[in-house]
Amino acid sequence: MFWITGLLGLALGLAPFVLGYAAHGIALWTSLILGAIIVLFSIIGLTSAAEDKRWVNWVVGLAGLAALIAPFIFGYSNHAQPLWAGLILGVLLAILDGYKVFQTPEPASHH
């Protein structure tokens, strides 16, 4: 599943250039930073040998929630392209990673 979140993070990072809001500073930087965080932690999730990777899902899910609320916090909710990019990608990330966090059983402890 981390490859899906990685692609969604990449889409968020590229959205300012594809959707044409690269000139809107705060929307640009919000998309770039959150997209980079999502891609980075998705790569960590893909490459980590750890049995329990739910902490990675927490980080990616919270970054998705940040993308969802950023247009309202940073005042660019009246700009359609960054608003919808954040809403759609943020909801998808929050749902995917929220599901993984709350539906994946904890690994058995080795005592």
Order of alpha helices (4+ residues) and beta strands (2+ residues): alpha-alpha-alpha-alpha
